[in-house]
Amino acid sequence: MTEKPEISFMRSLCLGEIIEDIVFPFPKMKDEEKATLAQLRDSFATWLKGRDADFRKWDVAGELPPEFIQEMREFGLFSLVIPEAYGGLGFSSTAYSRTLQELVQYDPSVTITAGAHSSIGMRGLLLYGTEAQKQRFFPKLATGEIIAAFCLTEPGAGSDAAAIKTHAEKQGDDWILNGEKIWITNGGIADFFTVFARTDGKQGHVTAFIVTRDMPGVTTSPHEDKMGIRASSTTSVRFDNVKVGKDNILGEVGKGFKVAMRILNSGRTGLGGGCVGMMKKAIGLATKQAKERRQFGRPIADYGLIKQKIGHMVVECYASESVVNMVAGIIDRGSEDYAVEAAISKVFSSEALWRTSDEALQIAGGVGYMREYPYERMMRDSRINRIFEGTNEILRLFIALTAMNDVGHQLKEMAKVLGNVLVDPIKGFGVLSDYAKRRVGYATGYGRTEMTKPHADLKAFTNVFEECTRNLAAAVDRILRKHGKEIVEKQFATRRLADIMIDLFALACVISRVSGAIEEKGQEAAAKEVEILEVFCGQVARRVRGNFGKIDDNDDELIKSLADHACAEERFVWDNL
């Protein structure tokens, strides 16, 4: 009997099926990793606490000094995910994400430098490297003797990775590499580059290569002058007739696009952990400021509108941490299908961080706008998260179109079966597709659209999730039937679908986490977490129902018409003068 291929929680959800075993129980960190992280947190404090003036100075200068990068090497920040057999710490995705969460609370530029090395720079070697490649490079990568960078983005090919022009032509057993990559994190300090190039002409397939700085023809530009994470190194990297041996190919020739996407998916828990850590720092700063800042004779923490801001910050941080930890747990369990969930974690946490940093600055008032305080830098450093490792707009399309691709295949299957039903109704009905049966199920409220694993006290919240799941499956089906192959161009519709999916995955993660908290600590100790769930569930329900309502009744065409008019005029035309 052929085993069914694994399918992710969200892809199943869009087909009208809740696979609870993927998200229950809520993942926990191993005890030995908890102990290691506790020591690491104390070590961070000893090493980095009280160095805010240095971080501010380096932000202004736009560069981490070489002596501090040496400190990072000595601390072991470049060894986090490298297996112990090669001199690394061998952290799981959960422990790695939590490490960056702690580190970012001191300085995002430092965190990006370490994270770009481990999350994406040498991640391809971890996932696809041969034993010979690992033996050759991992020991030096672990010590930071060589630092890694990920080279995918090009001029005119940002999120469109399929449009890259860097190319490599085969010459005997070697490849001759030519092209330029831009906005490369760690570009100025890296000696190990994971480079993606076309290997079948400019319009051919993509292959991943390991390129080292000592290869003739590798050059980097001066550091870019950035808005945020200014002290991290960002440069262009150019390759002029660089000879790369066949032993430096990562994965298979022509399969580099798959390599790139898996690297990005696998490394997103690091980015998510960084977002959660910055949110925690923002909440700490905002609550202290709200208690100390007095207006009209009272601390502003006493006022309802400030309480509202802080309360929402707490809810979004809890939800973001739940999502990021869930995805890390799914990866650590050995799942192969988590791309949609990883994309959701990036979109959700980066946007929650942006709102949180904005509100923290607002609570600080005029002080927040001054460079001597941490708020304005926090906002500048936060902004990049919605752009790099795939813009949130592109990831929303990926999230929605992946779901609709699954449903599209099922609809084709159902069309074939319906043909059999028409020829022989009795025999045909007996082979009715799983999708058709599920469709009947979520239309009538029966089938695997129930949550049975959460604690009984959370029934009101699981009811909301179940209702939204049935509506989600019906909406995916309706959108696809309405637009067919043209759905790729219907980005307003896919945006709504993606937002629904993002909200529902986050809600599932929060329900799982709160359920686990009740079972572990008891109802009284978990009371505040239940309050978080109640607030978040209400927010999700309102947003999801609003998005469902706009599937057929919306102003999409009017908005596009106004945008086309503005682009044609290249200005705002209704000037009163």
Buried (B, 14 or more C-beta within 10 A) or exposed (E): EEEEEEBBBBBBBBBBBBBBEBBBBBBEBEEEBEEBBEEBBEEBEEBBEEBEEBBBEBBEEBBBEEEBBEBBBEBBBBBBBBBEEBBBBBBBBBBBBBBBBBBBBBBBBBBBBBBBBBBBBBBBBBBBBEEEBBEBBBBBBBBBEBBBBBBBBBEEBBBEBEEBBBBBBEEEEBBBBBBBBBBBBBBBBBBBBBBBBBBBEEEEBBBBBBBBBEBEBBBBBEBBEBEBBBBBBBBBBBBEEBBBEEEBBBBEBBBBBBBBBBBBBBBBBBBBBBBBBBBBBBBEBBBEBBEEBEEEEEBBBBBEEBEEBBEBBBBBBBBBBBBBBBBBBBBBEEBEBBBBBBBBBBBBBBBBBBBBBBBBBBBBEEBBEEEEBBBBBBBBBBBBBBBBBBBBBBBBBBBBBBBBBBBBEBBEBBEEBBEBBEEEEEEBEEEBBEBBEBBEBBBEEEBBBBBEBBBEEBEEBBEBBBBBBBBBBBBBBEBBEEBEEEBEEBBBBBBBBBBBBBBBBBBBBBBBBBBBBBBEEEEEEBEEBBBBBBBBBEBBBEBBBEBBEBBEEBEBEEEEEEEEEEEEEEEEEEEEE
